[in-house]
Amino acid sequence: MLRWRDSICHRRVSEQGPLICPDVEDEPLYNDAPITRRLSIRAYIGLPLRDQNDRLFGTLCAMDPAPQPLLDQSDIREALRRQCHLLETALIWNLAGLDQRRIAEFLEEESRDPDTDLLDRIGWGRILDQERRRCEDYGLEGVVLRLHGAMLCAEQRQMVADSIAALIRHQDMAAYLGHDQFAVLLTESNLAYAEEVRQRLLDALNAKGVLMRCDAESLSLMRGLMQPQVLLEGAMH
């Protein structure tokens, strides 16, 4: 494991050092990177890979313990750029299909709560693990929201389910976990975005006279972990 901020790649994408460096010792932007104190790096190549939103996904890079003076040639540079473009195209194609796979998995999941038609605990657990695999494969992150109230009647539970369905994106997923507790998986999201969704949900429910509490936590990559941990009763804490 190498720390991203210690790497030459971090400097390459943030400080715009050279794409090809035949000898790192001759490049001030690279030669004092912390990683060079752990590894013998004399030659370096680094091309950033970006997703469909032009966000940095990673780098296509190579390092050599010996200088490589023949690297900095136009035909090598162009060949590397073509390879980088091919990888970015494959990445964008795969990322673009993730939402459709999420929607298909949600619609095909048969383990559901009969009253709200949202996922039940079993279906929710499967959906979480499927998203965890995507996060591992593509370096993504997600957030889980838990909404819980106390002594909700059947009509109020349906109001909560309808409000969630109306306010989350089509690629996000929701479940009813029992004991007046609902859960929402916000895919490819962070806690800042989750706070916006949380506030919209609470505002909508308050307007309908349904008092709920909503908490957010980052999606763990531990397979089989139930998120959120389900309260044994619907009492608000």
C-alpha positions as CSV (number, residue, x, y, z in Angstrom):
1,M,0.0,0.0,0.0
2,L,1.3,3.4,-1.0
3,R,0.0,6.7,0.3
4,W,-1.5,8.7,-2.5
5,R,-0.2,12.1,-1.3
6,D,3.4,10.6,-1.1
7,S,3.3,9.5,-4.7
8,I,4.7,11.1,-7.8
9,C,1.3,10.5,-9.4
10,H,-0.2,13.0,-6.9
11,R,2.3,15.6,-8.0
12,R,1.7,14.7,-11.7
13,V,-2.1,15.4,-11.5
14,S,-2.0,18.4,-9.0
15,E,1.2,20.2,-10.0
16,Q,1.3,19.3,-13.7
17,G,4.7,17.7,-13.8
18,P,5.9,16.1,-17.0
19,L,4.0,13.2,-18.5
20,I,7.2,11.3,-19.1
21,C,10.3,11.8,-16.9
22,P,13.3,9.8,-18.2
23,D,15.3,10.6,-15.0
24,V,13.4,11.6,-11.8
25,E,16.6,13.1,-10.3
26,D,16.6,15.8,-13.0
27,E,13.0,16.8,-12.3
28,P,12.5,19.1,-9.3
29,L,8.7,18.5,-9.1
30,Y,9.3,14.7,-8.7
31,N,12.7,14.1,-7.1
32,D,11.8,15.0,-3.5
33,A,8.4,13.1,-3.5
34,P,8.3,11.1,-0.2
35,I,7.8,7.8,-2.2
36,T,11.3,8.2,-3.6
37,R,12.7,7.6,-0.1
38,R,11.0,4.2,0.1
39,L,11.4,3.0,-3.5
40,S,14.2,3.5,-6.0
41,I,12.5,5.5,-8.8
42,R,14.6,7.0,-11.6
43,A,12.2,6.9,-14.6
44,Y,8.5,7.7,-14.4
45,I,5.4,7.8,-16.7
46,G,2.1,9.1,-15.5
47,L,-1.2,9.8,-17.3
48,P,-4.4,10.8,-15.4
49,L,-7.5,8.8,-16.0
50,R,-10.8,10.8,-15.8
51,D,-14.4,9.7,-15.6
52,Q,-17.4,11.0,-17.6
53,N,-17.7,14.0,-15.3
54,D,-14.0,14.8,-15.7
55,R,-13.2,13.8,-12.2
56,L,-9.9,12.1,-11.5
57,F,-10.3,8.3,-11.3
58,G,-6.7,7.3,-11.1
59,T,-3.5,7.2,-13.1
60,L,-1.9,5.0,-15.7
61,C,1.7,5.0,-14.5
62,A,5.0,3.2,-14.7
63,M,8.2,3.5,-12.7
64,D,11.7,2.1,-13.2
65,P,14.6,2.0,-10.9
66,A,17.0,3.0,-13.7
67,P,16.9,6.1,-15.9
68,Q,15.3,5.6,-19.3
69,P,16.7,8.3,-21.7
70,L,14.9,6.9,-24.7
71,L,11.4,7.3,-23.2
72,D,10.9,10.9,-24.2
73,Q,10.2,10.3,-27.9
74,S,7.1,11.5,-29.7
75,D,6.0,8.0,-30.9
76,I,6.1,6.7,-27.3
77,R,4.3,9.7,-26.0
78,E,1.5,9.3,-28.6
79,A,1.2,5.5,-28.0
80,L,0.8,6.2,-24.3
81,R,-1.9,8.8,-24.9
82,R,-3.8,6.4,-27.1
83,Q,-3.6,3.7,-24.4
84,C,-4.8,6.2,-21.8
85,H,-7.8,7.2,-24.1
86,L,-8.8,3.6,-24.5
87,L,-8.8,3.0,-20.8
88,E,-10.8,6.2,-20.2
89,T,-13.3,5.1,-22.8
90,A,-13.7,1.7,-21.1
91,L,-14.0,3.3,-17.7
92,I,-16.7,5.8,-18.8
93,W,-18.6,3.0,-20.6
94,N,-18.6,0.9,-17.4
95,L,-19.5,3.8,-15.1
96,A,-22.3,4.9,-17.4
97,G,-23.9,1.4,-17.0
98,L,-23.8,1.3,-13.2
99,D,-27.1,3.2,-12.7
100,Q,-29.0,0.8,-15.0
101,R,-27.6,-2.2,-13.1
102,R,-28.6,-0.6,-9.8
103,I,-32.2,0.0,-11.1
104,A,-32.4,-3.5,-12.5
105,E,-31.2,-5.1,-9.2
106,F,-33.7,-3.0,-7.2
107,L,-36.6,-4.0,-9.5
108,E,-35.6,-7.6,-9.6
109,E,-35.1,-8.0,-5.8
110,E,-38.1,-10.0,-4.6
111,S,-37.6,-9.7,-0.8
112,R,-39.8,-6.8,0.0
113,D,-42.0,-5.4,2.7
114,P,-45.6,-6.2,1.7
115,D,-47.1,-2.9,3.0
116,T,-44.7,-0.3,1.6
117,D,-43.3,-2.4,-1.3
118,L,-39.8,-1.2,-0.3
119,L,-37.0,-3.7,0.3
120,D,-37.2,-5.6,3.5
121,R,-34.1,-6.5,5.7
122,I,-33.1,-9.5,3.5
123,G,-33.4,-7.6,0.2
124,W,-31.7,-4.6,1.7
125,G,-28.8,-6.6,2.8
126,R,-28.3,-8.0,-0.7
127,I,-28.5,-4.6,-2.2
128,L,-25.9,-3.2,0.2
129,D,-23.4,-6.0,-0.7
130,Q,-24.0,-5.5,-4.4
131,E,-23.2,-1.8,-4.0
132,R,-20.1,-2.6,-1.8
133,R,-18.7,-4.6,-4.7
134,R,-19.1,-1.7,-7.1
135,C,-17.5,0.6,-4.6
136,E,-14.5,-1.7,-4.4
137,D,-14.3,-2.2,-8.1
138,Y,-14.5,1.5,-9.1
139,G,-13.3,3.4,-6.0
140,L,-16.8,4.8,-5.3
141,E,-18.4,5.8,-2.0
142,G,-22.0,5.8,-0.7
143,V,-24.0,6.9,2.2
144,V,-26.8,5.2,4.2
145,L,-29.6,7.2,5.7
146,R,-31.8,5.9,8.5
147,L,-35.2,7.5,9.2
148,H,-37.0,6.3,12.3
149,G,-40.0,7.5,14.2
150,A,-42.4,6.1,16.8
151,M,-45.8,4.7,16.8
152,L,-46.5,5.3,13.1
153,C,-49.8,4.1,11.7
154,A,-50.0,2.3,8.4
155,E,-51.0,5.5,6.6
156,Q,-48.0,7.4,8.0
157,R,-45.6,4.6,7.0
158,Q,-46.9,4.8,3.5
159,M,-46.4,8.6,3.5
160,V,-42.8,8.1,4.5
161,A,-42.3,5.5,1.7
162,D,-43.9,7.8,-0.8
163,S,-41.8,10.8,0.3
164,I,-38.6,8.9,0.0
165,A,-39.5,7.6,-3.5
166,A,-40.3,11.1,-4.6
167,L,-37.2,12.8,-3.3
168,I,-34.3,10.4,-4.0
169,R,-32.6,9.8,-7.4
170,H,-33.6,6.9,-9.6
171,Q,-30.3,5.1,-8.8
172,D,-30.8,5.3,-5.0
173,M,-32.6,2.6,-3.1
174,A,-34.9,2.4,-0.1
175,A,-36.0,-0.2,2.4
176,Y,-38.4,-0.6,5.3
177,L,-36.6,-2.4,8.1
178,G,-39.5,-2.7,10.6
179,H,-40.2,-0.9,13.9
180,D,-40.9,2.3,12.0
181,Q,-37.4,2.4,10.5
182,F,-36.6,3.2,6.9
183,A,-33.2,3.2,5.2
184,V,-32.0,4.9,2.0
185,L,-28.8,4.1,0.1
186,L,-27.4,7.1,-1.7
187,T,-25.0,5.8,-4.3
188,E,-21.9,7.6,-5.4
189,S,-22.5,10.2,-2.7
190,N,-20.7,11.8,0.3
191,L,-21.9,13.0,3.6
192,A,-22.3,16.6,2.3
193,Y,-24.8,15.5,-0.3
194,A,-26.5,13.2,2.2
195,E,-27.1,16.2,4.5
196,E,-29.0,17.9,1.6
197,V,-31.2,14.9,1.0
198,R,-31.7,14.4,4.8
199,Q,-33.0,18.0,5.2
200,R,-35.3,17.7,2.2
201,L,-36.8,14.5,3.5
202,L,-37.3,15.9,7.0
203,D,-38.9,19.1,5.6
204,A,-41.3,17.0,3.4
205,L,-42.3,14.8,6.3
206,N,-42.8,17.7,8.7
207,A,-45.1,19.3,6.2
208,K,-47.2,16.1,6.3
209,G,-47.2,16.1,10.1
210,V,-44.9,13.0,10.3
211,L,-42.2,13.5,12.9
212,M,-39.1,11.5,12.1
213,R,-35.4,11.4,12.9
214,C,-32.8,11.0,10.2
215,D,-29.1,10.0,10.6
216,A,-26.4,9.4,8.0
217,E,-23.4,7.1,7.9
218,S,-20.9,6.3,5.2
219,L,-21.4,3.0,3.5
220,S,-19.0,0.4,5.0
221,L,-17.2,-2.0,2.6
222,M,-17.6,-4.9,5.0
223,R,-19.7,-7.6,3.4
224,G,-22.7,-8.8,5.3
225,L,-22.8,-5.8,7.7
226,M,-26.3,-4.5,8.2
227,Q,-26.4,-0.7,7.8
228,P,-27.9,1.0,9.6
229,Q,-28.0,-1.2,12.7
230,V,-31.7,-1.7,13.3
231,L,-33.2,-0.5,16.5
232,L,-35.2,-3.2,18.3
233,E,-38.2,-0.8,18.7
234,G,-39.5,2.2,17.0
235,A,-38.9,4.6,19.9
236,M,-37.0,7.7,18.9
237,H,-33.7,8.3,20.6
